[in-house]
């Protein structure tokens, strides 16, 4: 029982120390940092969607202007992808 009592007191002391180290200011600072991260992730997502939409629109414009069929457009897309990947 003494060991259990001692372990319980050690755990309580550890929790008290942790409580002293964690202040409202620390939580607010962490919340501010996380808020900034979530804002950046949201911006990244919006940019990715915008880029994908612009790419799809460009492909449709090229296909229409060159009078390509769907299959021909797919082949051209492969060529363009190869050029961008391999130079």
C-alpha positions in Angstrom: 0.0 0.0 0.0 2.9 2.3 0.7 4.2 1.8 -2.9 0.8 2.6 -4.3 0.5 5.7 -2.1 4.0 6.8 -3.2 3.2 6.2 -6.9 0.0 8.1 -6.6 1.7 11.0 -4.9 4.4 11.0 -7.7 1.8 11.0 -10.4 -0.1 13.9 -8.6 3.2 15.9 -8.3 3.9 15.3 -12.0 0.4 16.5 -12.9 0.9 19.6 -10.8 4.2 20.4 -12.4 2.7 19.9 -15.9 -0.2 22.2 -14.9 2.2 24.9 -13.9 4.1 24.6 -17.2 1.0 24.7 -19.4 -0.5 28.1 -19.2 -3.3 29.8 -21.0 -0.7 31.8 -22.9 0.9 28.6 -24.2 -2.5 27.3 -25.4 -3.2 30.6 -27.1 0.2 30.6 -28.8 -0.4 27.1 -30.0 -3.9 27.9 -31.2 -2.5 30.9 -33.2 0.2 28.7 -34.8 -2.4 26.0 -35.7 -4.8 28.6 -37.1 -2.0 30.0 -39.4 -1.3 26.4 -40.6 -4.9 25.7 -41.3 -5.2 29.0 -43.3 -2.2 28.0 -45.4 -3.5 24.5 -46.0 -6.8 26.1 -47.1 -5.0 28.5 -49.5 -3.0 25.5 -50.9 -6.2 23.6 -51.6 -7.8 26.5 -53.3 -4.7 27.1 -55.4 -4.6 23.4 -56.4 -8.2 23.5 -57.5 -7.7 26.7 -59.4 -4.6 25.2 -61.2 -6.5 22.0 -62.1 -9.4 24.0 -63.5 -7.1 26.2 -65.6 -5.3 23.2 -66.9 -8.6 21.5 -67.9 -9.8 24.7 -69.6 -6.5 25.0 -71.5 -6.7 21.5 -72.7 -10.3 22.0 -73.9 -9.2 25.2 -75.7 -6.3 23.5 -77.4 -8.5 20.6 -78.4 -11.2 22.9 -79.8 -8.7 25.2 -81.6 -6.9 22.3 -83.2 -10.1 20.4 -84.0 -8.9 17.3 -82.2 -10.9 14.3 -81.3 -10.9 13.0 -77.8 -8.3 10.3 -78.7 -6.1 12.8 -80.5 -6.3 15.2 -77.5 -5.2 12.3 -75.1 -2.2 11.6 -77.4 -1.3 15.3 -77.4 -1.6 15.4 -73.6 0.9 12.5 -73.4 3.4 14.4 -75.6 3.0 17.5 -73.5 3.4 15.6 -70.3 6.6 14.0 -71.6 8.0 17.3 -72.7 7.4 18.8 -69.2 8.8 15.8 -67.4 11.8 15.1 -69.7 12.5 18.5 -71.3 
